[in-house]
Amino acid sequence: MLASNLAADLDAWVRLLALHDIDGLADAEPDTMRFRLYHVPACLTKHARS
């Protein structure tokens, strides 16, 4: 429960501080945020491990 709340707070702060002026991401759903922002670093780390 704590990890879920922490992730939601982090997502909200990223939107507030970094993505407020980008039209597609300022009020995006969590699935869109995960696909557009968090998918790229995950693919890079997965590729770097192999």
Secondary structure, DSSP 8 states (H G I E B T S, - for coil): -HHHHHHHHHHHHHHHHTSTT-HHHHT--HHHHIIIIIHHHHHHHHHHH-
